[in-house]
Structures are given as C-alpha cells and as structure tokens.
Amino acid sequence: MSRSALVTGASKGIGLGIATRLAAQGYGLTVTARDAERLEMVAEDLRAAGAPDVVVAAGDMADEEFAVRLAAAHGEHYGAMRALILNAGVGTSGAIADFPMRRFDKTVAVNLRTPFTLLQASLPLLHAAVKADPAGGAKVIALSSMTGVFAEGGLAVYGATKAALISIVETLNAEESGNGISATAVAPGYVDTDMSAWTHDVISPESMIKVDDIVEVVDGLLRLSARSVISKVVVNRAGTSGYSA
C-alpha cells in the first residue's frame, strides 16, 4: 500500500471528516473508536468513498496498551504509515477548585498519555513511509484546541492536555523533521460537533467552525512536502477576539 493513514476517533465529527477525505484520495485506512458497530458502518462508507482497504479496530483510547496493539495492527496490514491523525479526545469542564481527580486522570489518559503512546509505537511505521517517499515524508496531525493556546475559565484540565499536545508536536518536529517526519497541532475554537453541544445555550452551532473547514486545513497540511514544517495552526471562530474558543 503506497499511502496509508491511522485515524483515531474516526466514527464521527472531525475524525470521520478527515477519514472520508483520505478515503476519497485512495488512502488505505486504519480507523478506531469505541463503538464497534458504528465503526463497522463507517468502514463500509469509507470503502464506498474510495478507500482500497479499511482496518477496523474498536477500543478505548484511555488504554495505552490498546494504542500499542492499534499501531501493530496497522503495521501488520500496511507495513508503513504515511499519516497519523491523533483526533480522539474527551472534553471536560469544571473549575480547578473542585475538579474531580478521577475525571482528571481520564482526561489526561485520553487526550495525552495514550496519544503519546500511539505516537511512540507508530514512529517506526512513519519512518518506513519516509523511506518509501522521501520527498513527501510522513505526517502527524494532532487535534488540539484553542484552549491549549489561550486559557479559558472552566477548561483548565482540558486546556492543559491540549497545550501539552502542542508541546509534544513541537518537540517531535525538533527531533524528527530532519528525518522526514513532521507534525502539526491544529487548535480550533468551538467546532460544530457533538463535543461542543454542551455550550449550545451560549454559543449557537451556526456560529461554530464547520467540520469541513478543519478537514480542509488537515488536507492542506498533508499535501506539504517533507521540506516544510508547520508546528501549529490556530483556527478562530468568526466574530471572536481570537483569544477565546
């Protein structure tokens, strides 16, 4: 398989949008989410959209051992990984004063620890893709958040994990971009997905960023040659100051 990608959180929202775009471009895909039944239906749609092959791996992105198995499954099937899309995440809100530590641990696991583990496990496959196509290289796209760039009340833990994700991306570029692997953290304000539904009483879905806009950004990043590195893209909601989600 000349081009393949692994997409986490691929059953809906931004992850599904990205996976569908890559399918249309002929990527072989590995897709993961928690709901196995829904994921199988998504895989059928991705094949219909143009993906020559789709590996389905349902599991919990709070489980770092699952992340290791996920990378291994992709490697066994494709032998290389042109793109790693770290999209899965959990949104949590709450003031620092009384934020439950159990929820803290879950947020860190899903948004940071397991993506880091998956990145580690995927590096040999990303290197294999660089070897096959040195000019194009291999790409890592991590879905961060505006709250990882600018602090927002009530989102301390979520924002901290997203800020850490940006830091990991920047460090990966320092370590690996010279070897053909580059990474970008995409940090949008509120996107019109299920994860943002909790704030509809304050921010209407019509005013939120469209999923397709984020897909366009990711598509453009994946088209860059190995010579270019963009560590962070911040996408603001129209009508905001640019310093809040």
C-alpha positions as CSV (number, residue, x, y, z in Angstrom):
1,M,0.0,0.0,0.0
2,S,1.6,3.2,-1.2
3,R,-0.3,5.5,1.2
4,S,-2.0,4.7,4.5
5,A,-3.2,6.6,7.5
6,L,-4.4,5.8,11.0
7,V,-7.2,7.9,12.3
8,T,-8.4,7.9,15.9
9,G,-11.9,9.0,16.9
10,A,-12.9,8.2,13.3
11,S,-16.6,7.4,13.9
12,K,-17.9,10.9,13.8
13,G,-17.1,14.6,13.7
14,I,-13.7,15.8,12.7
15,G,-12.2,12.3,12.6
16,L,-14.9,11.0,10.3
17,G,-14.5,14.0,8.1
18,I,-10.7,13.5,7.8
19,A,-11.1,9.8,7.2
20,T,-13.6,10.4,4.5
21,R,-11.4,12.9,2.7
22,L,-8.5,10.5,2.8
23,A,-10.6,7.6,1.6
24,A,-11.6,9.7,-1.4
25,Q,-7.9,10.2,-2.1
26,G,-7.2,6.5,-2.1
27,Y,-5.6,6.1,1.3
28,G,-5.7,2.7,3.0
29,L,-7.0,3.4,6.4
30,T,-7.0,2.1,10.0
31,V,-9.9,3.6,11.9
32,T,-10.7,3.4,15.6
33,A,-13.4,4.5,18.0
34,R,-15.1,2.9,21.0
35,D,-18.4,1.8,19.3
36,A,-17.6,-1.3,17.2
37,E,-20.9,-1.5,15.5
38,R,-20.8,2.1,14.4
39,L,-17.2,1.8,13.3
40,E,-18.1,-1.1,11.0
41,M,-20.8,1.0,9.3
42,V,-18.2,3.9,9.0
43,A,-15.8,1.4,7.4
44,E,-18.4,0.5,4.8
45,D,-18.9,4.1,3.9
46,L,-15.1,4.7,3.7
47,R,-14.7,1.9,1.3
48,A,-17.6,3.3,-0.8
49,A,-15.8,6.7,-0.7
50,G,-12.7,5.2,-2.3
51,A,-10.5,3.6,0.4
52,P,-9.0,0.5,-1.1
53,D,-8.8,-1.1,2.3
54,V,-10.0,-0.3,5.8
55,V,-8.8,-1.9,9.0
56,V,-11.3,-1.6,11.9
57,A,-10.0,-1.5,15.5
58,A,-12.6,-0.7,18.1
59,G,-11.2,0.1,21.6
60,D,-10.8,2.6,24.4
61,M,-8.3,5.4,23.9
62,A,-7.8,5.6,27.6
63,D,-6.0,2.3,27.4
64,E,-2.4,2.8,26.3
65,E,-2.0,-1.0,25.7
66,F,-4.7,-0.7,23.1
67,A,-2.7,2.0,21.4
68,V,0.3,-0.3,21.1
69,R,-2.0,-3.0,19.6
70,L,-3.5,-0.5,17.3
71,A,-0.2,0.6,15.8
72,A,0.8,-3.1,15.5
73,A,-2.4,-3.9,13.6
74,H,-1.8,-1.1,11.2
75,G,1.8,-2.2,10.7
76,E,0.9,-5.8,10.1
77,H,-1.6,-4.7,7.4
78,Y,0.2,-1.9,5.6
79,G,3.9,-2.0,6.6
80,A,4.1,1.8,6.8
81,M,2.1,4.8,7.9
82,R,2.1,7.9,5.8
83,A,-0.2,9.9,8.2
84,L,-1.1,9.6,11.9
85,I,-4.2,11.5,12.8
86,L,-4.5,12.0,16.6
87,N,-8.1,13.1,16.8
88,A,-9.7,11.2,19.6
89,G,-10.3,13.2,22.7
90,V,-12.6,13.8,25.6
91,G,-14.0,17.2,26.5
92,T,-14.3,18.0,30.2
93,S,-15.2,21.2,32.0
94,G,-15.0,22.3,35.7
95,A,-13.4,24.8,37.9
96,I,-10.0,24.0,39.4
97,A,-11.3,24.4,42.9
98,D,-13.5,21.2,42.8
99,F,-12.4,19.3,39.6
100,P,-12.7,15.5,40.4
101,M,-9.3,13.8,40.2
102,R,-10.8,10.7,38.6
103,R,-12.0,12.8,35.7
104,F,-8.6,14.5,35.6
105,D,-6.9,11.1,35.2
106,K,-9.3,10.1,32.4
107,T,-8.9,13.3,30.6
108,V,-5.1,13.1,30.7
109,A,-5.2,9.4,29.6
110,V,-7.4,10.0,26.6
111,N,-6.1,13.4,25.5
112,L,-2.4,13.0,26.2
113,R,-1.0,9.7,27.6
114,T,-2.5,7.3,25.0
115,P,-1.8,9.6,22.0
116,F,1.8,9.9,23.1
117,T,2.0,6.1,23.4
118,L,0.4,5.7,20.0
119,L,2.9,8.2,18.5
120,Q,5.8,6.2,20.0
121,A,4.5,2.9,18.7
122,S,3.9,4.5,15.2
123,L,7.3,6.1,14.7
124,P,8.9,3.0,13.0
125,L,5.9,2.9,10.6
126,L,6.3,6.6,9.9
127,H,10.0,6.1,9.2
128,A,9.1,3.3,6.8
129,A,6.8,5.7,4.9
130,V,9.6,8.3,4.7
131,K,11.9,5.7,3.2
132,A,9.2,4.9,0.5
133,D,8.6,8.5,-0.3
134,P,11.4,10.8,1.0
135,A,10.0,13.9,-0.9
136,G,6.6,13.6,0.7
137,G,7.7,12.3,4.1
138,A,5.3,11.3,6.8
139,K,2.9,13.5,8.8
140,V,1.4,13.6,12.2
141,I,-1.7,15.7,12.8
142,A,-2.8,16.3,16.4
143,L,-6.2,17.9,17.1
144,S,-5.5,20.3,19.9
145,S,-7.8,23.2,20.9
146,M,-7.8,27.0,21.2
147,T,-7.9,26.4,24.9
148,G,-4.4,24.8,24.6
149,V,-3.2,28.2,23.3
150,F,-5.3,30.7,25.4
151,A,-6.6,29.8,28.8
152,E,-10.4,29.8,29.4
153,G,-12.2,29.6,32.7
154,G,-13.6,26.1,33.5
155,L,-11.3,24.4,31.0
156,A,-8.1,24.1,33.0
157,V,-7.6,20.3,32.6
158,Y,-8.8,20.0,29.1
159,G,-6.7,23.0,28.1
160,A,-3.7,21.7,29.9
161,T,-3.8,18.4,27.9
162,K,-4.2,20.3,24.6
163,A,-1.3,22.6,25.4
164,A,0.8,19.6,26.2
165,L,-0.1,18.0,22.9
166,I,1.1,21.2,21.1
167,S,4.4,20.9,23.1
168,I,4.8,17.2,22.0
169,V,4.2,18.2,18.4
170,E,6.8,20.9,18.5
171,T,9.3,18.6,20.2
172,L,8.6,15.9,17.6
173,N,9.5,18.4,14.9
174,A,12.7,19.3,16.6
175,E,13.6,15.6,16.8
176,E,12.2,14.1,13.6
177,S,11.5,16.7,10.9
178,G,15.1,16.4,9.7
179,N,14.3,12.7,9.2
180,G,11.2,13.4,7.1
181,I,8.5,13.2,9.8
182,S,6.7,16.5,10.5
183,A,3.8,17.2,12.8
184,T,1.2,19.9,13.2
185,A,-1.2,20.7,16.1
186,V,-4.5,22.1,14.8
187,A,-6.0,24.3,17.5
188,P,-9.6,25.4,16.7
189,G,-12.2,27.3,18.6
190,Y,-15.5,25.6,19.0
191,V,-16.3,23.3,16.1
192,D,-19.8,22.2,15.4
193,T,-19.6,18.6,16.7
194,D,-21.2,16.5,19.5
195,M,-18.3,17.5,21.8
196,S,-19.4,21.2,21.6
197,A,-23.1,20.5,22.2
198,W,-22.8,21.3,25.9
199,T,-22.3,25.0,25.1
200,H,-25.2,25.5,22.7
201,D,-27.1,27.6,25.2
202,V,-24.3,30.2,25.0
203,I,-22.8,29.6,21.5
204,S,-25.0,28.5,18.7
205,P,-23.9,25.7,16.4
206,E,-24.5,28.0,13.4
207,S,-21.6,30.3,14.7
208,M,-19.2,27.4,15.3
209,I,-16.4,26.4,12.9
210,K,-17.5,23.8,10.3
211,V,-16.0,20.4,10.4
212,D,-15.3,20.7,6.7
213,D,-13.1,23.7,7.5
214,I,-10.9,21.7,9.7
215,V,-10.8,18.9,7.2
216,E,-9.6,21.4,4.6
217,V,-6.8,22.5,6.9
218,V,-5.7,18.9,7.5
219,D,-5.8,18.1,3.8
220,G,-3.6,21.0,3.0
221,L,-1.1,20.1,5.7
222,L,-0.9,16.5,4.4
223,R,-0.1,17.8,0.9
224,L,3.1,19.6,2.1
225,S,6.4,18.3,1.1
226,A,8.9,17.0,3.7
227,R,10.8,20.3,3.4
228,S,8.1,22.3,5.2
229,V,7.1,22.2,8.8
230,I,4.1,24.0,10.4
231,S,4.0,23.2,14.1
232,K,0.7,24.8,14.9
233,V,-2.4,26.1,13.2
234,V,-4.9,28.2,15.2
235,V,-8.4,28.4,13.7
236,N,-10.5,31.2,15.2
237,R,-14.3,31.4,15.2
238,A,-15.6,34.4,13.2
239,G,-16.7,37.2,15.4
240,T,-14.4,36.5,18.3
241,S,-11.4,38.3,19.6
242,G,-9.2,35.4,18.5
243,Y,-8.2,34.8,22.1
244,S,-11.0,32.6,23.2
245,A,-12.7,29.4,21.9
